[in-house]
Amino acid sequence: MLGLDAIKNTRVYQEAREEGKLEGKLEAVPGLLKLGLSVEQIAEALELEIDMVRQAAEKKTS
């Protein structure tokens, strides 16, 4: 039987983990905009591309 460490080292697990982190960051965008941060500030703080932040902002307002 595979141990938990062995599963955590798989590519599938790592990709899913990273995707979850990205989704969490993108979900934070609308709240940060409400606080008055600019798209550029959010992108820098979350270490995201500006276009990704803009898309997340547009998605939440539509």
Secondary structure, 3 states (H helix, E strand, C coil): CCCHHHHHCCHHHHHHHHHHHHHHHHHHHHHHHHCCCCHHHHHHHHCCCHHHHHHHHHHHHC
